[in-house]
């Protein structure tokens, strides 16, 4: 982690992602920018973070360990997502870890200085309650999704994360997020290509058949096997 000393850049990120809308307190008076390299942890299981983070650039993965010590991805977060609101804000030990899957920048608020102020900020608490409700429902969806075929999970993921009919998400990260092995993911991608749902390009996959992806996402059909 490296602190970025740039007040103009901090102000630009706050304005770009409307972070002041989260709270009545003056976020610029409390916050600074921090840079995290790929694979670096922002939060570790069992260690209370010293900061509340707002991810403003890059992508992170929220994960925990199963009983057999395998990583289980709970969520992947993109800008502008608060991180640490469920545990560190209240001084509790986090039950999951947060790791950068790309180089990341966060707007960071030191909790040793501003924890009490944030806990008394009604607007902030209202937004955090809404976020936690969403994440509670997402946790239920995660439990349900783990029983779904990999084809269904991958189709949903592609539909959510494509841009202009292009899916360019890093496959190793995609495998972690979908809680499948990299080899299994590659087999599924190959099936999608054989069924002419996807076409492999140099740095991305081009989507040819959105109808088929939607059917797979609803678990209505399966692509042809290679």
C-alpha positions as CSV (number, residue, x, y, z in Angstrom):
1,X,0.0,0.0,0.0
2,X,1.3,3.5,-0.9
3,X,-0.3,6.8,0.0
4,X,-0.9,9.2,-2.8
5,X,-0.4,12.8,-1.8
6,X,-2.6,14.6,-4.4
7,X,-5.5,16.7,-3.2
8,X,-6.7,17.5,-6.7
9,X,-6.8,13.8,-7.6
10,X,-8.6,13.0,-4.4
11,X,-11.2,15.7,-5.1
12,X,-11.7,14.4,-8.6
13,X,-12.3,10.8,-7.5
14,X,-14.8,12.0,-4.9
15,X,-16.7,14.1,-7.4
16,X,-16.5,11.4,-10.2
17,X,-18.0,8.7,-7.9
18,X,-20.3,11.0,-5.9
19,X,-18.8,9.9,-2.7
20,X,-19.9,12.9,-0.7
21,X,-23.5,11.7,-1.3
22,X,-22.7,8.8,1.1
23,X,-22.5,11.1,4.2
24,X,-23.1,14.5,5.7
25,X,-19.5,14.7,7.1
26,X,-17.0,16.4,4.8
27,X,-15.2,13.4,3.2
28,X,-12.4,15.5,1.8
29,X,-11.5,16.6,5.3
30,X,-11.2,13.0,6.4
31,X,-9.9,11.0,3.4
32,X,-6.7,10.4,1.5
33,X,-5.8,8.2,-1.5
34,X,-4.1,4.9,-1.2
35,X,-2.6,2.7,-4.0
36,X,-2.6,-1.1,-3.9
37,X,-0.7,-3.3,-6.3
38,X,-2.3,-6.4,-7.8
39,X,-2.5,-9.3,-5.4
40,X,-2.0,-7.0,-2.4
41,X,-4.5,-7.3,0.4
42,X,-6.6,-4.4,1.6
43,X,-8.3,-6.4,4.4
44,X,-7.3,-9.8,5.9
45,X,-9.5,-12.2,7.7
46,X,-9.1,-11.9,11.5
47,X,-7.4,-8.5,11.4
48,X,-9.4,-5.3,11.8
49,X,-8.6,-2.8,9.1
50,X,-7.5,0.7,10.1
51,X,-9.4,2.2,7.2
52,X,-12.8,2.4,5.6
53,X,-12.2,2.2,1.9
54,X,-14.0,3.4,-1.2
55,X,-12.7,1.6,-4.2
56,X,-12.4,4.2,-7.0
57,X,-10.1,2.5,-9.5
58,X,-9.5,-1.2,-10.2
59,X,-11.1,-4.4,-9.1
60,X,-10.9,-6.3,-5.8
61,X,-12.1,-9.8,-4.8
62,X,-13.8,-10.5,-1.5
63,X,-13.2,-14.1,-0.4
64,X,-13.1,-16.5,2.5
65,X,-11.8,-20.1,3.1
66,X,-13.9,-23.2,3.1
67,X,-13.3,-26.1,5.4
68,X,-10.8,-27.6,3.0
69,X,-8.8,-24.3,2.8
70,X,-10.0,-23.5,-0.7
71,X,-10.8,-19.9,-1.5
72,X,-14.5,-19.1,-2.0
73,X,-15.2,-15.9,-3.7
74,X,-18.0,-14.0,-2.1
75,X,-18.0,-11.0,-4.3
76,X,-15.9,-9.0,-6.7
77,X,-16.1,-5.2,-6.4
78,X,-15.7,-2.4,-8.9
79,X,-15.7,1.4,-8.4
80,X,-17.2,2.9,-6.4
81,X,-17.7,0.3,-3.6
82,X,-17.3,0.8,0.2
83,X,-15.1,-1.9,1.8
84,X,-14.8,-2.6,5.5
85,X,-18.3,-1.2,6.5
86,X,-19.5,-4.6,7.9
87,X,-16.6,-5.2,10.3
88,X,-13.8,-2.6,10.5
89,X,-16.2,0.3,10.9
90,X,-17.5,-1.3,14.1
91,X,-14.1,-2.6,15.3
92,X,-15.0,-6.2,14.6
93,X,-12.7,-8.9,13.2
94,X,-13.6,-9.5,9.5
95,X,-14.7,-12.9,8.4
96,X,-13.5,-12.5,4.8
97,X,-10.4,-11.0,3.1
98,X,-10.3,-8.4,0.3
99,X,-7.5,-8.7,-2.3
100,X,-6.7,-6.5,-5.3
101,X,-7.1,-8.4,-8.6
102,X,-5.7,-5.4,-10.5
103,X,-3.8,-2.3,-9.4
104,X,-6.3,-0.3,-7.3
105,X,-6.8,3.1,-5.8
106,X,-9.0,3.7,-2.8
107,X,-10.3,6.8,-1.1
108,X,-9.4,5.9,2.5
109,X,-10.8,7.2,5.8
110,X,-8.7,6.4,9.0
111,X,-11.1,4.8,11.5
112,X,-9.0,5.5,14.5
113,X,-9.7,9.2,13.9
114,X,-13.2,9.1,12.4
115,X,-14.9,5.9,13.5
116,X,-17.1,7.7,16.1
117,X,-18.0,10.5,13.7
118,X,-19.1,8.1,11.0
119,X,-21.1,6.0,13.4
120,X,-23.0,9.2,14.3
121,X,-23.5,10.3,10.7
122,X,-27.2,9.5,10.1
123,X,-27.0,9.8,6.3
124,X,-23.9,7.6,6.2
125,X,-25.6,4.9,8.4
126,X,-28.7,4.9,6.2
127,X,-26.5,4.2,3.1
128,X,-24.5,1.5,4.9
129,X,-27.7,-0.2,6.1
130,X,-29.0,-0.2,2.5
131,X,-25.7,-1.6,1.3
132,X,-25.6,-4.3,4.0
133,X,-29.1,-5.4,3.1
134,X,-28.1,-5.8,-0.6
135,X,-25.0,-7.8,0.5
136,X,-27.1,-10.0,2.7
137,X,-29.3,-10.9,-0.3
138,X,-26.2,-11.3,-2.4
139,X,-24.9,-13.9,0.1
140,X,-28.2,-15.8,-0.3
141,X,-27.8,-15.7,-4.0
142,X,-24.2,-16.9,-3.7
143,X,-25.3,-19.9,-1.7
144,X,-27.9,-20.7,-4.3
145,X,-25.6,-20.1,-7.3
146,X,-23.0,-22.7,-6.0
147,X,-25.6,-25.4,-6.8
148,X,-26.0,-24.1,-10.4
149,X,-24.1,-25.6,-13.3
150,X,-20.8,-23.8,-14.2
151,X,-22.4,-22.9,-17.7
152,X,-25.2,-21.0,-15.9
153,X,-22.8,-19.1,-13.6
154,X,-20.5,-18.3,-16.5
155,X,-23.3,-17.1,-18.7
156,X,-24.6,-14.8,-16.0
157,X,-21.0,-13.5,-15.4
158,X,-20.4,-12.7,-19.1
159,X,-23.8,-11.0,-19.4
160,X,-23.0,-8.8,-16.4
161,X,-19.4,-8.0,-17.3
162,X,-19.2,-7.6,-21.1
163,X,-18.7,-4.2,-22.7
164,X,-19.9,-3.6,-26.2
165,X,-20.3,-7.3,-26.9
166,X,-16.7,-8.0,-25.7
167,X,-15.8,-10.1,-22.7
168,X,-12.2,-9.4,-21.6
169,X,-12.2,-10.4,-17.9
170,X,-9.0,-12.2,-16.9
171,X,-9.9,-15.9,-16.8
172,X,-7.9,-16.8,-13.8
173,X,-9.8,-14.1,-11.8
174,X,-13.0,-15.2,-13.4
175,X,-12.4,-18.8,-12.2
176,X,-11.8,-17.6,-8.7
177,X,-15.0,-15.5,-8.7
178,X,-17.1,-18.3,-10.1
179,X,-15.5,-20.8,-7.5
180,X,-14.4,-23.2,-10.2
181,X,-11.1,-24.6,-11.3
182,X,-9.3,-22.8,-14.1
183,X,-9.3,-26.1,-16.1
184,X,-13.1,-26.4,-15.7
185,X,-13.6,-22.8,-16.8
186,X,-11.5,-23.3,-19.9
187,X,-13.6,-26.4,-20.8
188,X,-16.8,-24.4,-20.4
189,X,-15.4,-21.6,-22.5
190,X,-14.4,-24.1,-25.2
191,X,-18.0,-25.4,-25.2
192,X,-19.3,-21.9,-25.6
193,X,-17.0,-21.4,-28.6
194,X,-17.9,-24.7,-30.2
195,X,-21.6,-23.7,-29.9
196,X,-20.7,-20.4,-31.6
197,X,-21.8,-18.4,-28.5
198,X,-18.3,-16.8,-28.2
199,X,-15.5,-16.2,-30.6
200,X,-11.9,-16.0,-29.3
201,X,-10.1,-12.8,-30.3
202,X,-6.6,-11.7,-29.3
203,X,-7.4,-10.1,-26.0
204,X,-11.1,-10.8,-25.5
205,X,-14.1,-13.0,-26.4
206,X,-16.6,-11.6,-28.9
207,X,-20.2,-12.5,-28.0
208,X,-22.1,-13.9,-31.0
209,X,-25.3,-15.2,-29.4
210,X,-26.9,-13.3,-26.6
211,X,-30.1,-15.4,-26.7
212,X,-28.1,-18.5,-26.0
213,X,-26.3,-16.8,-23.1
214,X,-29.6,-15.7,-21.7
215,X,-31.0,-19.2,-22.0
216,X,-28.0,-20.6,-20.2
217,X,-28.2,-17.9,-17.5
218,X,-31.7,-19.1,-16.8
219,X,-30.6,-22.7,-17.0
220,X,-32.9,-23.4,-19.9
221,X,-30.3,-25.1,-22.2
222,X,-26.7,-26.3,-22.5
223,X,-24.1,-25.6,-25.2
224,X,-23.0,-28.4,-27.4
225,X,-20.2,-30.4,-25.9
226,X,-16.9,-30.7,-27.7
